[in-house]
Amino acid sequence: ELVRGEDSLELLALARATAQSALGSGDGGEGAAALLRLIRSLTTGLNAKPKPITFAKEQAPELIGELLTAACDAADGDTENCAGVDARQLVELLVVKCRPQEVYTFLLEALCGSDLLPAARVRGVDLLCTTLMAMQDSKRHMFLGSCFPALLKRSLVATISAEFMPTYIDALRNFAVAFVPDMEEDIAETDPATIVM
């Protein structure tokens, strides 16, 4: 019986540990059911009206690594893996409902770690790009300058197979290109009188 908010935090810690255990062992029993309940609880909290529940907004970004792993466990079109399908939806919801700075922090931590599977790592790079694009222009540069070198450095030591490396390198390239300024727009804004031939 929950009496105080502290009890709910303890339950979350237990659910997180169970979810991490389920992802680590790949069992389809109680661990998978706990993971599914956790994902659905966070999704319900983030979808709450008129505004997301604070608890879900604060806790969901911390689980981004586990959510990416669960989402990538479900193959495209796989409706049997409910946790994977729900995790995909929750990952997309995180970018929309949670503070981009928090998503960035925990996502970069997961990407620089060694626990992500290659498919989750590639999806994480794409999600990091989306997260940075969601930030205000005035703040984005403070995050972009440090994350790309970290991703490049990690790519050299990550346990990515030679077979999967081209996909990861493509994801890094797409990430970098997304932030290259539009040269045509810059040229159009330049006053021709200031150009010296």
Secondary structure, 3 states (H helix, E strand, C coil): CCCCHHHHHHHHHHHHHHHHHHHHHCCCCHHHHHHHHHHHHHHHHHCCCCCCCHHHHHHHHHHHHHHHHHHHHCCCCCCCCHHHHHHHHHHHHHHHHCCHHHHHHHHHHHHHCCCCCHHHHHHHHHHHHHHHHHCCHHHHHHHHHHHHHHHHHHHHHCCCCCCCHHHHHHHHHHHHHCCCCCHHHHHHHCCHHHCCC
